[in-house]
Amino acid sequence: MTIDERFDRLTERHEALTESVEMLRDRTGEIARSVEHLTATVEQLSASVIKLAEVTNRDAEDIRALARIAESRERRISDIEGRGP
């Protein structure tokens, strides 16, 4: 193999390597953008879950309060019915 042939092979290998590195760089950029998008989505979902938990806790408190009111009214009705004629 002559020096020119070696040089040609080396040039071809260099071009192929350069192309591979460029493709890898492009793909890495795409992956990084996807990760950023997914991170933002997860953060939004986390915020939504936190809000949902807060609303659920408020609803649970309201339901407990309504249950206490219902029990109180039931006792009053029972007391009134017990004192009847």
C-alpha positions in Angstrom: 0.0 0.0 0.0 1.4 3.3 -1.0 1.5 6.4 1.1 -1.2 8.0 -1.1 -3.5 5.0 -0.5 -2.8 5.2 3.2 -3.5 8.9 3.2 -6.8 8.3 1.2 -7.9 5.7 3.7 -7.0 8.0 6.6 -9.0 10.8 5.0 -12.0 8.5 4.5 -11.8 7.3 8.1 -11.5 10.9 9.3 -14.6 12.0 7.3 -16.6 9.0 8.5 -15.6 9.8 12.1 -16.4 13.4 11.7 -19.9 12.5 10.3 -20.4 10.1 13.2 -19.5 12.7 15.7 -21.8 15.3 14.1 -24.7 12.8 14.1 -24.0 12.0 17.8 -23.9 15.7 18.6 -27.2 16.3 16.9 -28.8 13.3 18.6 -27.5 14.4 21.9 -29.0 17.8 21.4 -32.4 16.2 20.6 -32.2 14.0 23.7 -31.3 17.0 25.9 -34.3 19.0 24.5 -36.5 15.9 25.2 -35.2 15.7 28.8 -35.9 19.4 29.3 -39.4 19.0 28.0 -40.0 15.9 30.2 -38.6 17.8 33.2 -41.0 20.7 32.6 -43.9 18.2 32.2 -43.0 16.4 35.5 -42.7 19.7 37.3 -46.2 20.8 36.0 -47.6 17.4 37.0 -46.1 17.7 40.4 -47.6 21.1 40.9 -51.0 19.7 39.8 -50.7 16.8 42.2 -49.9 19.2 45.1 -52.9 21.3 44.2 -55.1 18.3 44.0 -53.9 17.1 47.4 -54.7 20.5 48.9 -58.2 20.5 47.4 -58.7 16.9 48.5 -57.7 17.8 52.1 -60.0 20.9 52.1 -62.8 18.7 50.8 -62.1 16.1 53.5 -62.2 18.8 56.2 -65.5 20.1 54.8 -67.0 16.6 54.7 -66.0 16.0 58.4 -67.6 19.4 59.3 -70.8 18.4 57.5 -70.8 15.0 59.3 -70.4 16.8 62.6 -73.3 19.1 61.8 -75.5 16.1 60.6 -74.7 14.2 63.9 -75.6 17.3 65.9 -78.9 17.7 64.0 -79.6 14.1 64.4 -79.1 14.3 68.2 -81.4 17.4 68.4 -84.1 15.6 66.4 -83.8 12.5 68.6 -84.0 14.7 71.7 -87.1 16.5 70.4 -88.7 13.3 69.4 -87.9 11.8 72.8 -89.6 14.7 74.6 -92.8 14.4 72.6 -96.3 13.6 73.8 
